[in-house]
Amino acid sequence: MKNDKNSNYYKQEMNLNMYMDALADPDNTDLILNRDKTRYTDDVNRLIKKVQNEFLEKKRVEEIDLALANKDKNRFMKLTSDNWKDAL
């Protein structure tokens, strides 16, 4: 007699449910961050890029404020140009 409800069955079902939730929700940041394990799917890679960009933008604002406080025109111009990521 085979037991269809072994301990791995529930774990697989939980992972499947999380995967289906991830597909249904395009911005599933909370779901991805609250998981015990995460596979590097397109959603996860998109989230990583989103977090990295948010960090860089916050750092940029801090650097712009610092450049203004120090009256460093050259640094300010680099941080407000199109290639501001290179300046950081």
Secondary structure, DSSP 8 states (H G I E B T S, - for coil): ---SS-HHHHHHHHHHHHHHHHHH-S--HHHHHT-SS----HHHHHHHHHHHHHHHHHHHHHHHHHHHHTT-HHHHHHHTSTTHHHH-
